[in-house]
Amino acid sequence: MLFDTHIHTRYSSDSNMDIKTAVSRAADLNLGIIITEHMDLAYPEPDVFTFDVKTYFQDYAQYRGDKVLLGIEVGMRLDCLEENRRIIENNLFDYVIGSIHVVDNVDIYHSSFYESRPKQEVYNRYFEAMLQCIKSHDFIDSLGHIDYIARYARYQDPDIHYCEFSDRIDEILKAAADQEKAMEINTRRLTSPAAVEQLLPVYKRFFELGGKLVTIGSDAHKPEDIGRALALAQGMAEACKLKVVHFKQRKPEWGRAL
């Protein structure tokens, strides 16, 4: 079974989706799903993007099985490294995404991260933070949405052009490959042909640098987005000679093609 490996429900501060609705939608699409709630420790706003892990497992235990797995999306920060590690090591997650959402204590979503700063400077700082975190967060399974910044950047052309940032990106991809981590193909931006065009060289380079595995996920916060563009992501993985996997009990498993 193919899995949508990046789903947010009500335990994420930015989602109101009910687990029953998510499970029903996935069944209609004949997909497996992994719930990956946000855990962004030390987030700039108090009591946002964290959740009680014990309650999460208790509430969702009845849904957990071969088709519904329970994971987490960790917001990687060096100042939260050891606390993030304790959360992962002390709980039985199926899958751990490591993502960059906050840089220099500013959420990349906010316009203040970009004000009066050129794109080259901002993106280099983003990639620098990502490199530091992928090297130190050795307990993750997959590096989440490398193109996250392109969703929110306040520039005329927010896309990541590999040729402009190849040195920084290569360091990240090599670090992930050396640790045998997967890279996520996040489908949220794949409705844009330009985004697909700019992302393909990144994943091709990942393979060239020794990468083997990718996860694919919709990053759905609403039921209608579950399964979004997974077939396109599979095609991208195939074009880049990368194997699509999902994680169960922290081990990679292979699904079928759509």
C-alpha positions in Angstrom: 0.0 0.0 0.0 1.2 3.5 -0.8 1.3 5.9 2.1 0.8 9.6 2.4 3.5 10.1 5.0 2.8 13.7 6.1 -0.6 14.4 7.7 -1.7 16.9 10.4 -4.8 16.5 12.5 -6.1 18.4 15.6 -2.9 17.8 17.6 -1.2 20.3 15.3 -1.9 23.9 16.2 -2.7 24.8 12.5 -5.1 21.9 11.8 -8.6 21.1 12.9 -8.9 17.8 11.0 -10.5 15.0 12.9 -8.6 11.6 12.9 -11.8 9.8 11.9 -12.2 12.0 8.8 -8.6 11.5 7.8 -8.8 7.7 8.1 -12.1 7.7 6.1 -10.6 9.9 3.4 -7.5 7.7 3.1 -9.6 4.6 2.9 -11.6 6.1 0.0 -8.3 6.7 -1.8 -6.9 3.3 -0.9 -4.0 4.9 0.8 -2.2 4.4 4.1 -1.4 7.5 6.1 1.1 8.5 8.7 -0.1 11.2 11.2 2.8 13.6 11.8 1.8 16.2 14.3 3.9 19.4 14.8 6.4 19.5 17.6 8.2 22.9 17.4 9.8 23.4 20.8 10.6 26.9 21.9 8.3 28.3 19.2 8.2 32.1 19.3 4.6 32.1 20.4 3.9 30.4 23.8 2.0 27.1 23.8 1.9 26.8 20.0 3.0 23.8 17.9 3.5 21.5 20.7 1.3 18.6 22.0 1.1 16.1 24.8 2.7 13.0 23.3 1.2 10.6 25.9 -2.3 11.8 25.2 -1.7 11.7 21.4 -0.8 8.0 21.6 -3.7 7.2 24.0 -6.3 9.0 21.8 -5.1 7.5 18.5 -4.2 4.0 19.6 -7.5 2.6 18.4 -6.7 3.8 14.9 -3.2 2.6 14.7 -2.5 -0.4 12.5 -1.2 -1.5 9.1 -2.9 1.4 7.3 -2.6 4.2 10.0 0.7 4.9 11.5 1.7 7.5 14.2 4.6 9.8 13.6 5.8 13.3 14.4 7.2 16.3 12.6 10.0 17.8 14.7 11.0 21.4 14.2 14.7 21.2 14.2 16.7 23.8 16.2 20.1 23.5 17.8 18.9 25.0 21.1 16.2 22.2 21.3 18.4 19.3 20.1 18.6 17.3 23.3 14.9 17.8 24.3 13.9 16.8 20.7 16.1 13.7 21.1 14.5 12.7 24.4 11.0 13.0 22.9 11.9 10.7 20.0 13.9 8.2 22.1 11.3 7.9 24.8 8.3 7.3 22.5 7.4 4.6 20.0 6.8 6.7 16.9 6.6 5.0 13.5 8.2 7.9 11.7 10.0 11.1 12.4 10.2 14.0 10.0 12.9 16.6 10.7 11.9 20.1 9.4 13.1 23.7 9.5 10.3 26.0 10.3 12.0 28.6 12.5 15.4 30.3 11.9 17.0 32.7 14.3 13.8 32.4 16.4 11.6 33.7 13.6 9.0 31.6 11.8 9.8 31.5 8.1 6.1 32.1 7.5 6.3 35.7 8.8 7.2 38.6 6.6 9.7 39.9 9.1 12.1 37.1 8.2 12.5 38.7 4.7 12.2 42.4 5.3 15.1 44.5 3.9 17.2 41.3 3.2 18.1 40.0 -0.3 17.0 36.5 -1.3 20.6 35.2 -1.5 21.3 36.2 2.1 18.0 34.8 3.5 18.2 31.5 1.6 21.8 30.9 2.5 20.9 31.4 6.2 18.0 29.0 5.8 20.3 26.3 4.2 23.0 26.9 6.8 20.5 26.2 9.6 19.2 23.1 7.8 22.8 21.8 7.4 23.6 22.3 11.1 20.4 20.5 12.1 20.6 17.6 9.7 24.1 16.9 11.0 23.1 17.0 14.6 19.5 15.6 14.5 20.7 12.0 13.8 17.4 10.6 15.2 15.1 11.7 12.3 14.1 9.4 9.4 13.5 11.9 6.7 14.4 15.6 6.0 11.1 17.4 5.5 10.2 19.8 2.6 13.6 21.3 1.6 11.6 23.9 -0.4 9.5 25.0 2.6 10.9 28.6 2.4 9.7 28.9 -1.2 6.1 28.7 0.1 6.3 32.0 2.1 9.3 34.0 0.8 8.5 37.6 -0.1 10.4 37.7 -3.3 9.3 38.0 -6.9 10.8 34.5 -7.6 10.6 32.5 -4.4 11.7 29.2 -6.0 14.9 27.4 -5.1 17.1 27.3 -8.1 19.7 24.6 -7.5 22.3 26.4 -9.6 22.2 29.5 -7.3 22.6 27.5 -4.1 24.3 24.3 -5.2 27.2 24.4 -2.7 24.8 24.8 0.3 22.3 22.3 -1.0 25.0 19.7 -1.8 26.3 19.8 1.7 22.8 19.1 3.0 22.1 16.3 0.5 25.5 14.7 1.2 24.9 14.8 5.0 21.5 13.2 4.6 22.9 10.5 2.2 25.9 9.8 4.5 23.5 9.2 7.4 21.2 7.1 5.2 18.3 9.4 5.8 15.4 9.8 3.4 14.5 13.1 1.7 10.8 14.0 1.6 9.1 15.0 -1.6 6.5 17.3 -0.2 3.6 17.6 -2.7 2.2 20.8 -1.4 3.8 22.9 -4.1 3.8 20.4 -6.9 0.7 21.9 -8.5 3.2 24.5 -9.9 5.1 23.2 -12.9 7.8 25.7 -12.1 8.3 24.2 -8.6 8.6 20.7 -10.1 11.1 21.9 -12.6 13.2 23.5 -9.9 13.0 20.6 -7.5 14.0 17.9 -9.9 17.7 18.8 -10.0 17.8 18.8 -6.2 16.6 15.2 -6.0 18.7 14.1 -8.9 21.7 15.5 -7.1 20.6 13.6 -3.9 20.9 10.3 -5.8 24.3 11.4 -7.3 25.6 12.0 -3.8 24.6 8.6 -2.5 20.9 9.2 -1.5 18.6 6.2 -2.0 15.3 6.8 -0.3 12.5 9.4 -0.5 9.2 9.7 1.4 6.2 11.4 -0.2 3.7 13.4 1.7 0.9 15.9 1.1 1.4 17.9 4.3 -2.4 17.8 4.5 -4.2 19.9 7.1 -7.6 19.3 5.5 -9.1 16.0 4.3 -9.4 17.1 0.7 -5.6 17.5 0.6 -4.8 13.9 1.6 -3.2 12.1 -1.2 -2.6 15.3 -3.2 -0.2 14.8 -6.1 1.3 11.6 -4.8 1.5 10.1 -8.3 3.4 13.1 -9.5 5.9 12.7 -6.6 6.3 9.1 -7.5 7.1 10.0 -11.0 9.7 12.5 -9.7 11.3 9.9 -7.5 11.5 7.4 -10.4 13.0 10.0 -12.7 15.7 10.6 -10.0 16.3 6.9 -9.4 15.1 7.1 -5.8 13.0 4.6 -4.0 9.7 5.7 -2.4 9.3 4.3 1.2 7.3 4.9 4.3 8.4 4.1 7.8 6.9 1.7 10.3 8.4 1.3 13.7 11.3 3.5 12.4 12.1 1.1 9.6 11.6 1.8 5.9 9.0 -0.2 4.0 8.1 -0.2 0.3 4.7 0.5 -1.0 3.0 0.0 -4.4 2.9 2.5 -7.2 -0.3 4.4 -7.9 
